[in-house]
Amino acid sequence: MTAIEQTEAVRPRGTRLPRRARRNQLLGAAQEVFVAQGYHAAAMDDIAERAGVSKPVLYQHFPGKLDLYLALLDQHCESLIQSVRNALASTTDNKQRVRATMDAYFAYVEDDGGAFRLVFESDLTNEPAVRERVDKVTNECAEAICDVIAEDTGLSRAESMLLASGLGGLAQVVARSWLHSDRSVPRDQAVQLLTSLAWRGIAGFPLHGLDQPHH
């Protein structure tokens, strides 16, 4: 269940909720407001109204707007990191690993809640705590990809990290471009195109100790 679905499920005003359920409700409402308005234009009044609670209830859980925003970032940054790790672990076939990783980014940006905008299109990247989280998701996804490249190719950690950063950056930028083009190319086809592009590059690096491209 997404944060927004959780919000819809528990939104009725006046309902007394367990603390965790209330927190999820408030995060779901905050996500809707931040995605629609951006951080700077969003107001705690808007979030409280969207959640169907009073401002004092909102402040009981989150002392300020930045606290809410950072809690959402923590949640949604970890979501992409875990999706990339799952994609890499889903098969030992490296071409399929590339495809699964590309698809993880497309699935992330396609989520109806629009949470990727908080991570990759934030209007608060000058805030150190936000920049730290955005950098973390980029770096940890690259680290996960790097582990596979280094193990399979025997390249140095630094060399593998450069390649991994390139693959992760390619996936993120193209997935966002695809979404902003109103998905003019079907998702499966878009993922296949990007997989072909990425695979033709990374497959040129042979398996460790072998002379042929890895499969």
N, C-alpha and C positions, 0 to 999 in steps of 0.2 A: 504494500500500500504506500502510495506517495504521500509526501507531507500535505499536499493539497487535499488528497482524498481523506487523510486523517482529519484535516480541518473540517471538511464537509460532514464527516461522520460525528463530530463531537461539538459542532458549533452552537447548538441551541442555547440562547441566552438564559442565564440563571441556573444552568445545570452545574452541580458541584462535582468536580472531576478529581480523580487521583492526580498527584503532582506531575507524574510522567505524562499522563494523557493531556493535562492542561498545557504542559511545556510543548508537546507535539502540536497541539492546537495553535498555540501562539507562533510557533515556528512556521507552520503552514500559512497562517495569515500574513506573517512578515514576508515570507517568500513571494507571495502574490503581490504585495505592495511594492517590495524592492524591485522585482522583475518589471513591473508595470511602470514604475515612476523613477527608478534609480535611487541610490542612497540619499543624495542631497535633497531631492524633492519629497522623499517619503517623510511622514510625520508619525510620531508615536500615537497620536490621536487616530490617524487613519488605520494603523495596525490594530489598535484596541477595538475600533468600530468593526473592522473586518472580522475580527475574532469573536465579536459579540461579548466583550468583557469591558469592565471599567479600566481606566488608566491605572488606578492603584493595583489592580490584579496583575496587569502587565508588568508594572515596576516591581512587584514582588518576585517575579521570576527573572527579569532582566533589568538591571539598573539603568540602562540607557540604550539608545539606538545602536551604537557601535557594538555593544555586547550581543545584541540580537543578530547583527550582521555577521559577526565573527562566529557565532554558534552555527549559523547556516553554512558559512564557508567551511568550517571544520567538517560538517556533515557531508557536504557535497564534494569537497576535495577528496575525502576518504573514499567516497563512492567511485570516483573515476580511477583512483589508484588501485582499488580492489578489482575493478572490472578489467583493467589492463593485466594485473597479475593473474586473474582467472583465465583470461584469453591466452596468455603465454603458457599456462599450465594445462590447457585443454587438450593439447596434442603434442606429439614429438615430431610431427611433420612440419618442417620449418616454413614451407610455403603456406600451409594452413595456419601456422602461428601468425604469420604476417597478416593474413586475411582476418583472423579473429581479432587481432589487435586493432587493425583499421576499423573493423566493425564496432569495436568497443567505443571508439571515439564518436562514430556516427550515431550509435544508440544514445550516447550521453547527450549530444546536442539536440537530438530529436525528442527527448523526454518532454512531455507536455508542460511540465512545471517551469521550464525555461531556466532551471538552476544554473546551467552552464554560463549564462550571462553574468551571474554574480562572480564566477570564477575567472572567466576569460574576457569579459567586457565590462568590468566594474568601473564605476566613475569615482572610485575611492582608492586607486592604486598608489596614490601619494601617501597613504596612511601606512606606516611601517608594519603594523600587525596584519594588514590585508596583504601587502606585498609579500610578507613572509609566507603566508599560506598559499598564495598563487605560485610563488617560486617552489614551495614544497611539492605541490602536485606535479609541476613540470619536472622537477628533479627526481622525484620518486618513481614516476612513470618511466623516465629515461633510465634510471638505475635498474629497474626490473628488466627492461629491454636489453640493457648493457650486459646483465648477467648471462643472458642466453647467447649473445654475440661473442662475448669473451670466452665462454665455455666451448662454443662450437668452432670458433676460428683460430683460437690461440693468439689473437691480437692482444696488445697491451690493454690494460684497463682504460687508459686515457684515450687510446684509439677507438676502443669499443664504445666509450661514452660519447664520443663525437658522432659516431654512426647512429647510436641510439637516440641522441638528441635530434638528429636529422629526421629519423623515422617518426618520432613522437611529434615533432613540430609540423612535419608534413601532414600527419593525420589530423592534428588539431585544426590547422589553418584550412585545410581542404574541407573538412567536415563542416566547419562554420560557414565557409563560402557556399557549400552545397545547400545548407539550410537557408541562408540569406537569398539564394537564387530561387526560393520557393520550391525546392526539391524538384527542379525541372527534369532531372535524371532520376529514375527510380533508385531507391537506396541500394538494393543488391547490385545493380549495374554500376553505381558510383563506387561502391566498395571494391568491386572487381576491377574497375579501371585503376583505382589507386593501388590495389594490391599488385597488379601487373607492373605498374611503374616502380613501386618499391622493390618488388622481388627481382626485377631485372638488374637492379643495382646491388642489392645485398647478396644475391646468389653468386655474384662474381668473386666473393671471398670464400676460398675453399675451406672445407672442414679441416680441423686441426689434424695435421699429419697426413692429409690426403691431397691429391692434386686436382680433384674435380670439385665443381660447385656442390654445396650441400643440398640435400633433399629432405 
